C-alpha cells in the first residue's frame, strides 16, 4: 500500500478501509458518500473545510500503518 498524500482522492482512501471515515467527519466533511466528496483530493477537501491537510494525512497514514 502506498502512503496517503494531500493529492490522494478521498474515495480511494475510503475504499481502502471505510474505518478511516471518522477522520474526515471530525474535520467537518459529513457528506462522504456524495460524488463530489469522493472525487476530491484531501487537499481540496481540507481547503473547503478549513482543515489542516498535513494533520489529516498524518492521521490517515497512522491509521493505515504507513508512517
GISUL-V791679 format. One record per pair of residues at least 12 apart in sequence whose C-alpha atoms are under 8 Angstrom apart, sorted by the first residue. I is the first residue (numbers start at 1). GAP is how many residues later the second one is. D is the distance in Angstrom with one decimal. If there is no record, write none. Layout:
I|GAP|D ; I|GAP|D
This chain:
2|64|7.7 ; 3|58|6.5 ; 3|63|5.9 ; 3|64|7.9 ; 4|53|6.3 ; 4|56|7.1 ; 4|57|6.1 ; 5|37|7.6 ; 5|52|6.0 ; 6|35|6.6 ; 6|36|5.0 ; 6|37|4.8 ; 6|47|6.3 ; 6|48|7.2 ; 6|51|6.5 ; 7|34|5.2 ; 7|35|6.1 ; 7|36|6.3 ; 8|33|5.3 ; 8|34|6.0 ; 9|29|6.9 ; 9|30|5.9 ; 9|31|5.5 ; 9|32|4.3 ; 9|33|6.3 ; 10|27|6.9 ; 10|28|5.2 ; 10|29|6.4 ; 10|30|5.9 ; 10|31|5.7 ; 10|32|6.0 ; 11|26|7.4 ; 11|27|4.0 ; 11|28|6.0 ; 11|29|7.7 ; 12|26|7.6 ; 20|40|6.9 ; 20|43|7.1 ; 23|33|7.1 ; 23|36|7.5 ; 23|37|7.4 ; 24|32|7.9 ; 27|19|7.8 ; 27|22|6.9 ; 27|24|6.1 ; 28|21|6.4 ; 29|16|7.7 ; 29|20|7.1 ; 42|15|7.8
